Each structure stands twice: as C-alpha cells, then as structure tokens.
Amino acid sequence: MMLMMKKVAIVFGTRPEGIKMSPVIKELLMDPFFKVVVINTAQHREMLDQVMQHFGIKTDYDLNVMKPNQSLVELSSHLILKLNDVYQEIQPDLVLVHGDTTTTFVGAYTAFLNQIPVGHVEAGLRTYRLDSPFPEELNRQLVTRLSSIHFACTEENRANLMQEQVPSKNIFVTGNTVIDALMTTLQIPIVLPRKLQLLEAKPWKIILVTTHRRENIEELKEVYQALHMIVQSQEQALVVFPVHKSPKVRKEVQKYLPRHKRILLVEPMDYHLFCHVMKRSTIVVTDSGGIQEEAISLDVPVLVTRNTTERPEGLQAGAIRLVGTEKQEIYQQIHLLLTNTQIYDEMKNAKNPYGDGFSARRIRKVLKAYFHDGK
C-alpha cells in the first residue's frame, strides 16, 4: 500500500541555519514522498537572503520578524504568534528545525504546542554552561526535550543525548549538513571582488576573522588588539575581517581595531565568496560554531576566541584550539601557527570529524523510514 505524501515544514531564520538546511530542503524536494514547506522567519534578513539565492531555495512563508533594536523577548513573542498562524494554516506532519537559535527554539516549542512532531537537525551539541554560548546552549537543551527525532552530527553528540535519557532509537548520526553545503559551493568558481584581489597579489599568510557572540562583546577589544599586534610583527600576515552587521560589534571594531593596510575590513561576504576566501586562508580566528566545522573540512587550523565549544570533536582531533579572549594568549597562538611549521601542519592535517557531504541524504532516508514505521 502506497503511503500518502507527507508535509514537512522546515523552519529557519539565520544565515547559518539557511546554509545548513538548504541541502536538506533540496534533498527532500527531489523525493515525491515529501511536500516541503519552507518557512523563513528572517531573523537575519540580508545575509540570509544571499544564502537563499545562492542555493536556489524558494520561501513559502517569509515572517519578516526583525525590527531595529529588538530584544530576544520581543523576537520570541512575535515568532510564537506568527509561527502558530502558519502551522494552523498548513497543518504539517512534521516540523524540522536546526541548531540553537531563537527561531529554532520557538519553532520547536510552537510545534509542540500544536502537537506536531519535531525533528532537530544538528542535535546533541553541548557545553553544559548556560552562559556560553548565550542563549544558544539553553535553546539546544530545550529543543532536545521538544523533539521526536534527533539528527546528531557525531557519536559524541549521540552520547550527550543518550546521557539525557533520549531513547537511542530516536537518535541518528548523519554528519553535519554544512559539509554538504560547503562541497557543493566550492565546485562553483569565483572571481574575487576588487577589494579582496590583494589576497592573490603575493603568498600572504591570510588570517580570516569573524566575531559576533553576544557574551563576548566586552572582550572583543582584546581580540582586535591581538590582530593589530600580529600584523605589526608579521610582515606576511594579512587579516581579512568581514565585520558582522551587529551595531555592537561594529562599535567595538571602530573603537578598538586600529587601521592598518594589512587589515581588510569588509562587509559580510555572501556564502559563496566566504567559502572561497576560507579555502585560501592560513588560519581562521573565530567565535562562530559552524565555521569551526567548515574550516576543518578545508584543512585550515582554527583558533576559537571562546572559553568553551560545543564542538569538542575538533579539539580532540587537534584541528582547533580554544584561545579565550585575552589579548596576549590570542596573539601568542596566532604567532605560533605562523612561525612553527610542525605545529601548523599537525593542525592542518587533522582528520575531519564532521561529515562526508552526504548528511542530507541520510536525513531524508531517516524521515522516510519514520513515516513508514509510523504507518
């Protein structure tokens, strides 16, 4: 007996979610068993629009929830009401959410209130410190409690979930869909924009930098001062810094990062460009989560300007280091990688623990089996 088509609502709202959910959307769209409804909360507007265009993803519902200086409380309340209206209208058989954002938690919570099963992509990441990252760590833990299916990226993620009494039969290790997105994107050639053509002018030691964590705002000056120290001491060092749209981040950059001809401050790059710049980089310095996974996949060592990471597999593999947010430590760790070939090569050649580019395919197969078993 043939099963009826199943309606899956995929909810996301930030650039990282868009990147990591796009392979899942495209995979499900190729299978006539699924009716896919794409719900974009637009928690990130411009940056997410670029991702959607890059992957050719069409939005069915654009909630457009962001307003200037909106608090997380205001954002959450708007999301609950708008998502509830959409769920009531479309009556999905399952809601898929990703990761750890406000969109993730509210998407799952509102589905739970409507008695709709939830699938959580990138489940089981933990620091077990609710202040780091904030509020993402709590969001992840809450979404675990709300979910019926858990798509873990690694065996360590699975172990975290089982420790929290999630039934083993509901956990599936798929790898991370960010690797799917990365591999697809790097197959598309690119011409660097004029401001970044300096990257190809000589064999620079390129340091790609991103900063955006709420809990790190007061310490960003330490990161920026360390970067300035590096370009002053290392003539081959070239910093490329796509500055986050956050007004708080931009204020800190303006205040604490001295201007230098080898510090290129640029607007946030579209995903295609960012992947190609990352591939050309010598080191990545970041407080991001997903970039840790992407850079390791490109054999680029990562220095994480945080005191915790919910991605310990990279630490265990030797591909990333936690360097905190103190100026001297950040400077010393960058300097070490730029000057010590043995240590650099050990990090560069570490094994990637995050996936093989077929995670979305595994997720599709699990979802299909879930609906068959439920029947």
C-alpha positions in Angstrom: 0.0 0.0 0.0 1.4 3.4 -1.1 1.8 6.0 1.7 0.3 9.4 1.2 2.7 12.3 0.7 3.9 13.8 4.0 4.1 17.5 4.6 7.4 18.7 6.2 7.7 22.3 7.4 11.3 23.5 7.5 11.8 26.5 9.8 14.9 28.6 9.8 15.8 32.3 10.1 19.6 32.9 10.3 22.3 32.6 7.8 23.9 29.5 9.4 20.6 27.8 9.5 19.9 28.7 5.9 23.3 27.3 4.9 22.8 24.0 6.8 19.2 23.5 5.9 19.5 24.2 2.2 20.9 20.7 1.4 18.1 19.1 3.4 15.5 21.2 1.5 16.9 20.3 -1.8 17.2 16.6 -0.9 13.5 16.4 0.2 12.3 18.3 -2.8 13.7 15.6 -5.0 11.6 13.0 -3.3 7.9 13.0 -4.3 7.1 11.4 -1.0 7.6 14.8 0.7 5.7 18.1 0.4 8.2 20.7 1.6 7.0 24.0 3.1 9.9 26.5 3.7 9.3 28.9 6.5 11.8 31.8 6.8 11.5 33.9 9.9 14.1 36.3 8.6 15.9 36.6 11.9 18.8 37.5 9.7 17.5 39.4 6.7 20.1 40.5 4.1 22.7 37.8 5.0 20.0 35.0 4.8 18.6 36.3 1.5 22.0 35.9 -0.1 22.1 32.3 1.1 18.7 31.5 -0.3 19.6 33.0 -3.6 22.9 31.1 -3.7 21.2 27.7 -3.1 18.1 28.5 -5.2 15.7 28.0 -2.3 12.2 29.4 -2.6 10.5 30.6 0.6 6.8 29.7 1.0 6.3 31.9 4.2 8.5 34.9 5.0 7.7 36.0 8.5 10.0 39.1 8.4 10.1 39.3 12.2 13.2 41.5 12.7 12.9 45.1 13.9 15.7 47.6 14.9 17.0 47.0 18.5 14.5 44.2 19.1 15.1 42.2 22.2 15.1 38.4 22.4 11.9 38.6 24.4 10.2 40.7 21.7 11.5 38.5 19.0 10.3 35.3 20.7 6.8 36.6 21.3 6.4 37.7 17.7 7.7 34.4 16.4 5.3 32.3 18.5 2.3 34.2 17.2 3.4 34.2 13.5 4.5 30.6 13.5 1.4 29.5 15.2 -0.7 31.1 12.4 1.4 29.3 9.8 1.2 25.9 11.5 -2.5 26.2 11.9 -2.9 27.0 8.2 -0.6 24.3 6.7 -1.1 21.5 9.3 2.4 19.9 8.7 3.1 16.2 9.6 6.5 17.2 10.9 8.5 20.4 11.7 12.2 20.4 11.1 14.4 22.9 12.9 18.1 23.4 13.0 20.7 24.1 15.7 20.3 26.6 18.5 18.8 30.0 17.6 15.7 31.7 18.9 14.0 30.6 15.7 15.0 27.1 16.5 13.6 27.0 20.0 10.4 28.9 19.2 9.8 26.9 16.0 10.0 23.7 18.0 8.1 25.0 21.0 5.2 26.3 18.9 5.1 22.9 17.0 4.9 21.1 20.4 2.0 23.3 21.5 0.2 22.3 18.3 1.1 18.6 18.8 3.2 18.5 15.7 6.3 16.2 15.9 9.7 17.9 15.7 12.9 16.8 14.1 16.1 18.5 15.3 19.0 18.8 12.8 22.4 19.2 14.4 21.2 17.8 17.8 23.2 17.0 20.8 25.9 19.7 20.8 26.6 20.8 24.4 28.8 22.9 26.6 26.6 22.4 29.6 27.2 26.1 30.5 24.0 28.2 30.0 26.0 31.4 29.7 28.3 30.1 26.9 27.1 30.4 24.3 24.2 32.5 25.4 21.3 31.9 24.7 22.2 29.1 22.3 23.1 26.5 24.9 19.7 26.7 26.6 18.0 26.7 23.2 19.6 23.4 22.2 18.8 21.7 25.5 15.1 22.8 25.3 14.7 21.7 21.7 16.0 18.3 22.7 13.1 17.9 25.1 10.7 19.0 22.5 11.9 16.8 19.6 10.8 13.3 18.4 13.7 12.8 16.0 17.3 13.8 16.7 19.8 14.2 13.8 23.2 14.1 15.6 26.3 15.1 13.7 28.8 12.9 15.6 28.9 10.0 18.0 29.8 12.4 20.8 26.5 14.3 20.1 24.7 11.0 20.3 26.3 10.2 23.6 25.2 13.6 25.0 21.6 12.9 24.1 21.6 9.4 25.5 23.1 10.7 28.7 20.0 13.0 28.9 17.7 9.9 28.5 16.8 10.4 24.8 15.9 6.9 23.5 18.6 5.5 21.3 16.1 4.6 18.6 15.2 8.3 18.1 18.9 9.4 17.5 20.5 9.2 14.1 24.1 10.1 13.4 24.2 11.7 10.0 27.2 14.0 9.9 26.8 17.7 9.5 24.9 19.2 6.5 27.3 22.1 6.5 29.8 19.9 4.8 27.2 19.1 2.1 26.7 22.8 1.5 30.5 23.6 1.5 31.4 20.9 -1.0 28.6 22.0 -3.4 29.6 25.6 -3.1 33.3 25.1 -3.7 32.5 23.4 -7.0 31.4 26.8 -8.3 34.4 29.0 -9.4 34.6 32.6 -8.3 36.4 35.8 -9.2 37.4 37.8 -6.1 36.0 41.3 -5.8 38.4 44.2 -6.2 38.9 44.8 -2.5 40.0 41.2 -2.0 42.2 40.8 -5.0 45.1 41.7 -2.7 44.8 38.1 -1.4 46.2 36.8 -4.7 48.9 39.5 -5.1 51.5 37.5 -3.1 51.8 34.5 -0.9 50.3 36.0 2.2 49.6 34.2 5.5 45.9 35.0 5.5 44.1 35.2 8.8 40.3 35.1 8.3 38.4 36.6 11.3 34.8 36.6 12.4 33.3 37.8 15.7 29.7 38.0 16.8 28.9 36.3 20.1 26.8 38.3 22.5 28.7 37.0 25.5 32.0 38.2 24.0 31.1 41.8 23.2 33.0 43.3 26.1 36.1 41.2 25.3 36.3 41.9 21.6 38.8 44.7 22.1 41.3 42.1 23.3 40.8 40.1 20.0 41.2 43.2 17.9 44.3 44.4 19.7 45.8 41.0 19.2 45.2 41.2 15.5 46.9 44.5 15.3 49.9 43.2 17.2 50.2 40.3 14.6 50.2 42.5 11.5 52.8 44.7 13.2 55.1 41.8 14.0 54.5 39.6 10.9 55.1 41.2 7.6 53.5 38.3 5.7 50.3 38.4 7.8 47.1 39.7 6.1 43.9 39.9 8.1 40.6 39.6 6.3 37.7 40.6 8.6 34.1 40.5 7.3 32.5 42.7 10.0 29.2 41.4 11.4 26.1 43.6 10.9 25.6 43.9 14.7 25.8 47.6 15.7 27.5 46.5 18.9 30.2 44.6 17.1 30.8 47.5 14.6 31.1 49.9 17.5 33.8 47.8 19.1 35.7 47.4 15.7 35.6 51.2 15.2 36.7 51.9 18.7 39.4 49.2 19.3 40.8 48.0 15.9 43.5 50.4 14.7 43.5 50.9 10.9 46.3 49.1 9.1 46.9 48.4 5.4 47.1 44.7 6.0 43.8 44.6 7.9 41.0 44.4 5.3 37.7 45.3 6.9 34.9 44.3 4.5 31.1 43.9 4.7 29.8 40.4 5.4 30.6 38.2 2.4 28.0 36.1 0.7 28.4 32.4 1.4 30.0 31.6 -2.0 32.7 34.2 -1.5 33.3 33.4 2.1 33.9 29.7 1.3 36.5 30.5 -1.3 38.3 33.0 1.0 38.2 30.5 3.8 39.8 27.9 1.5 42.6 30.3 0.7 43.2 31.2 4.4 46.1 30.1 6.5 44.3 30.4 9.8 40.7 31.1 10.9 40.2 33.1 14.1 36.5 33.0 15.1 33.9 32.8 17.9 31.5 31.1 15.5 30.4 27.5 15.8 29.7 26.4 12.2 32.9 27.9 10.8 34.9 25.5 13.1 33.4 22.6 11.1 33.8 24.2 7.7 37.5 25.3 8.2 38.5 21.8 9.4 37.0 20.4 6.3 39.3 22.6 4.3 42.4 21.7 6.3 42.6 25.2 7.8 43.5 25.4 11.5 41.0 27.3 13.7 41.6 29.4 16.8 38.4 29.8 18.7 38.1 33.0 20.8 35.9 31.5 23.4 36.5 29.5 26.6 34.1 26.7 25.6 33.0 25.0 22.5 30.0 22.8 21.8 32.1 21.1 19.1 34.8 19.2 21.1 35.4 16.8 18.3 37.6 19.4 16.6 39.6 19.8 19.8 40.1 16.1 20.2 41.1 15.8 16.5 43.7 18.6 17.1 42.3 20.8 14.4 41.0 23.7 16.6 42.3 25.4 19.8 40.4 27.3 22.4 42.3 30.5 22.9 39.9 32.5 25.1 39.5 36.3 24.9 42.8 37.6 26.3 44.9 39.6 24.0 48.3 38.1 24.8 47.1 34.5 24.5 45.4 35.1 21.2 48.5 36.9 19.8 50.8 34.1 21.0 48.7 31.3 19.5 48.4 33.1 16.1 52.1 33.8 16.2 52.9 30.2 17.0 50.9 28.9 14.0 52.5 31.4 11.7 56.0 30.6 12.7 56.1 26.9 13.8 55.6 24.7 10.7 55.4 21.4 12.7 52.6 22.6 14.9 50.8 24.2 12.0 51.0 21.0 9.9 49.7 18.9 12.8 46.6 21.0 13.0 46.2 21.3 9.2 46.4 17.6 8.7 44.0 16.6 11.5 41.1 14.3 10.5 37.8 16.0 9.8 35.2 14.5 12.3 32.2 16.3 10.9 31.0 14.7 7.8 31.4 13.5 4.2 28.9 15.5 2.2 26.0 13.1 2.3 24.3 14.1 5.5 21.2 15.5 3.9 20.7 12.2 2.1 20.8 10.3 5.4 18.3 12.7 6.9 15.9 12.1 4.0 16.1 8.3 4.4 15.5 8.5 8.2 12.5 10.7 7.7 11.0 8.4 5.1 11.5 5.4 7.4 10.0 7.4 10.3 6.8 7.9 8.4 6.7 4.3 7.2 7.1 3.0 10.7 4.5 5.4 12.0 2.0 4.0 9.5 
